[in-house]
Amino acid sequence: MGAAGSIGRPVRRREDARILSGRSRFVDDVAAAGAVQLAFVRSPHAFARVLSVSGAFVAGADLVGQVVPAPVAAPEGMAVAAVPQPVLADGEVRYAGQPVAAVVGETRALAEDAAERVSVAYAPGACVLDPRAGPEVARWERRAGDVSGAFAGAAHVVRVEHVLPGAVASALEPRGVLVVPDRDRVTVYASVQSAHRARAQLAQMLDLPEAAIRVVVGDVGGGFGAKATLPVEAAVAVLAALELRRPVKWIESRLAAPAARGLRAAVELALDASGRVLGLRARLLADLGAYLLPNSAFGAHATAMLLAGAYDVPAVEAVVVGARTNKAPAGPSRGAGAAEAAFLIESALDAAARRLDVDPVALRRRNLVRRFPHRTALGWTYDSGDFERCLDTALALADVAPSAPGVLAGTGVSLCVTRSGGLAEHAAVARGADGRVEVRAGSIPSGKGQRTVLAQIAADRLGVDVDRVTVLTGDTDALAEGVGSFTSRSTVMGGSAVAAAAEDLAAGGPGVARFASEQVFGCVACVAVVHVVRATGAVRVVRVVAVDDAGVVVNPLLAEGQLVGGALHGLGAALGEAVAYDEAGRPPTSPPDRPIVVPEVETAFVATPSPLNPLGLKGVAEAGAIATPAAIANALADVLGGIRLDPPFTAEKVWQALQ
């Protein structure tokens, strides 16, 4: 591969050969001599007083003065209660699966056996599972434009209500850490989406200087938001390693992982006689679970800010309330907030089209944002875009698959805004005596081929062969500062930082850069075709078209993979995903048996480069997950004559609607 035009080439992922040949380095692949395994005793109750704990290596009372919970962050303007997740329960438990105590063993099996021998006395109490009955722990309100006037003068007012179930971002590799103590510092090998943020979180929780902690992130087998912050178990592992002076490993058992998207919503649109949207009102009730993680409140805030979607809505009122329940704490999942906003505005527009008896695509065209930059009523600025071109391209690719006798067919459209970037990112680029280039970046690959993309950017800027570029990520000793990978920022921010560092090196500088910009916005149009068996209600999505404005695409091959993967992620969210608790507040121990047939997925890209970074980049990883559930919901409503269901769209729900 030559240097010229490295950006835009479909270079195959350089990581694949190593991982497929078994030379990966996930946390559980890292060995340390003398390591012991850490296991946790978890509450079987959703709410209970803890009367006593005996036989544990460490319990909540033992941590007083040694560790504090990770602080809760709040979006701008949101009031958030101080109810952070305790490291170990002390005095009470508030969700089934909450860690109460920890033990160590020479092997994982021995540690788990020891955990079963720990005696915990509980006094169970009644649990709250419905957020409508839970106390308020977060609130955010914003109004812009003449909302009252818009609704008072509207020819039509359309209201939709939906309950979006909680879903767990369950990656192939569970969360985990290996902590290796060494004299005056510890090295923490972790499966996380940010090495530097993980270091800062541990330093704050354990009252240690950051210099005393090194975080190393090797291969990450998927993140999807669940690994954006360290789990509380990691702090216990560090304390155990410091006390025992031995390496300590903990690998998650997938119990009580954070859940995302739990939301009750009511959205109203005010429209004039021609179908122009005059105003929008929304009430969002977010289930934030038993405690607040550092990022628990951000998903619902993003939902509110993105409710207008790709449409020019002059007046918006949004109220967000976060409620406390006896469930696992809330956290982000792929497309956090944006997927929920897309589902709500696209459902409301389809319902409005049916009310006005107009074509749903025509109604969307009537309301599209067409001039950029565009500042939304609630205050975010879309930097660039061509929303109608995305829509036109998707419609041109959409073929309606014929259905068999007894099978009903429906088609649905969604047009959704995606966001990426924000905050700063850091990178360093150096050239060796042999001409080889080393890139160090704050971005964290998690299966997206990020090392390949960053190598392409550095090769393009330095005029070298991409095969002569090595990319190092995820080591706080190798790069002084970094932010990490979430909100589709890996290429937008990390790639821009690498480009800036490479240009600095080429100009005779040290090859170090910090890149900062506002978040950038893209658009994804999706068309879904569904078939429903009339006799059973079984739903099959037979075709999905996804067209994404990702700005300048560095690697079309990898971008297509992300778009397809996101669409399939969205397919699962629409048809199968929901965290269901029994009446005692216990989550299921195994996933429901809902096999999903993978449909034909066709993708395309539209490029309107962002003016906010030197390469014109936008994010791509979350686009399919944001747009696909909304398109499937609209396709199903097409089948059901306008009846709108809450996901997941099971055969039972659909059959009942057909009756």
C-alpha angles and dihedrals in degrees: 000000000000124000098242112095097003088152110078096026120124095235114177117243109272090205096065101077092053095046096043091050092055097255095119123131108214117158094266089051091061112095127200124185113251095010119164126203125242122215130179135224107223131198117257089199130077091214129011145132113251106228100178144346123203135174097028129129089223134001134183095270090056092061098059107125093008103075139014128200120266109267119255116241122211131207116241111291096006120128109218128185120233098249104129123174109269115228092232125004114263117187098346144025122219105187138029108261096029110147111250103169141354137222135187132221138177089246133022091250092052091047092051090048089052091050090056090056094056111107118220123177115208135186102206122213138186115290131216114225101159112077089212087069097041127097118261114256101164136030134179129171132178134170129185131174128007099312095162091050092048093056095040092055098038122124089205135023117193123190129191127183125195140172111212110199126228116263131190120229094226110182124194089250112054121220117276149144140211113204118199116187119210119178106287100004144037131227114217117199105199143173098227140129095239128035096189096046090049089053092050092048093051092046091053095045095047098034092238129140112256088237088067092061129065117187119199121189115191123171113346116206096212131317111191091176097300090098096046090105132027117261116242089248089071092065090052089051091054092049091048092050092049092050097044095036086222133107113269125201128195124182118186120249091205093247117140097356116171116280126216138200099028098153140149111201142179118191126184127192125199112206135179122230092272094054098259111149108236100176147352132214124188138180114194124189111190122198101223096176129224099318139012120252117204090268103030096111099049100078096061091044091054090049090057095045092051099043094109089059116181092343134101101238111171099195125040134169120186130176120187123191122183115205130199117233136167095262134102113291117273121252138166129282131190108306091013109200093351094075091051092047091049092051092051102045094041091049090049093050092050090049089050092051090054092047092050092040093233132131109274092224091051090051090053092050089051091060106033123132104245106168124067142241087040122186111207121224091254094050114264118124121223102213100200142341152134103222095173092054089055090051094046092049093051093048091049090055096045115106117183107230113224115243130221125242111289091024122108120211130207137175127210135186132203131181112193140179119231126197132201143164127028128143119051132290132200136215141167127202126193134178120217128217090260091056095253116138127223120201122196115191140176092224116103119218114221103174098307098107091250096156090057093050094048090048090053091052094049092046091051094050096045099038096238134129111273090230089065092061122092120194123207120189139163104039119114090199092057098051124031096216138017142152108203142217124314136108089040090289101131097097098023094056104015093044092047090050090051091049091050093047092048091050090049090052092048089052092054097265130129092268095241124130143175113199121195132174143145117274116278128222133220134175134230126194119200134188119191129189117200134187121205124195104229095210098051108018091236111161125213124180103213102178138017126185117192123184116184133193098211095158112231108003112218096193117016093192094057093039090055089050091053093048093049092044091050092050091053090047087055090047090058091048091053099044109027121006124103133125104230120194125198120232091272092056097254117144120225117275092216134027120260117266099249110141112202124204111222110235131214107278121199121188139189136171133227117195124213101157118226114243090209099077133039096247098044091242131170130177125268109172097087101036099095093044090052099049106033101069091051093050092048091049091053092047090052091048086053089057093045097050095250099319107139122209133194117244141288092064100214124179090248093057094045094047090053090050091050091057 
